[in-house]
Amino acid sequence: MPNIKVFSGSSHPALTQRICERLQLEVSKASLKKFSNKETNVEIGESVRGEDVYIIQSAAGEINDNLMELLIMINACKIASSCRVAAVIPCFPYARQDKKDKSRAPISAKLVANMLSVAGADHIITMDLHASQIQGFFDIPVDNLYAEPAILKYIKESIPNWQRAVIVSPDAGGAKRVTSIADRLNVDFALIHKERKRANEVEKMTLVGNVEGKVAILVDDMADTCGTICLAADKLVEAGAEKVYAFCVHGIFSGPALTRLNNSAFEAVVVTNTIPQEDNMKKCPKIQCIDISMILAEAIRRTHNGESVSYLFSHVPIC
């Protein structure tokens, strides 16, 4: 692939390596350091003049530092006369702060969108945005890819008796995602209605639907402190579910998440590698990981060649 450079931020170098292997490219050279006062220093190690540049950086680890590093890398490539700069952000930072849900609340996702545009990004490739209207915060093209085809493939290959499954949404917001998966598997779906006292604390849960004697598959876009999905799993077991699995695209697993999962009723918690999962898998044997590098690699290839990306919304590329 001529005229293309793929750079890695420091948040997820293993994912960049996998993407580059699939594209049959070397990861482009960049020096990413911090000065003693914690300022980020970026040096692009090769010429990007007239090239298509793709910078891969996820919202993992030190999110604010990594976001700043991404902005500096975009700007460094832009002022070094690159043709186009695309930010590949598998897990978008601040995606949950997407609306003004109370007085004086910031819309931080919009701020991040403005920062990326001002830094010089010409294109954004991301995966499973928490709210798809975040695409409208940008005035540049945004490709919001979906892990759904990879999740469907995993369910069919790895969950015994998936034909008797019920796909469950842990909240009303995820109902659309769940009905889409249930339709494509031709199985039933259920919903858990929850009431929150405050962020990250759930007060009461009500199950809408029947899971008795069936395999319950919880689907959500992200698992953070895992309080909601662990309570949901207990509710499903209480309602007579045979086994309970969870599928979450972004496994953030902050705070007490891993302890909760180890003590939970789940057979397995399946996440993708939009965020590094190696350490989490060692600490919690229930966590399993789906590799989505081929979806991102194919999106980069198609974008670079000016081809349509919509095929990836319903298929897992074979490469």
Disulfide bonds with the S-S distance in Angstrom:
none
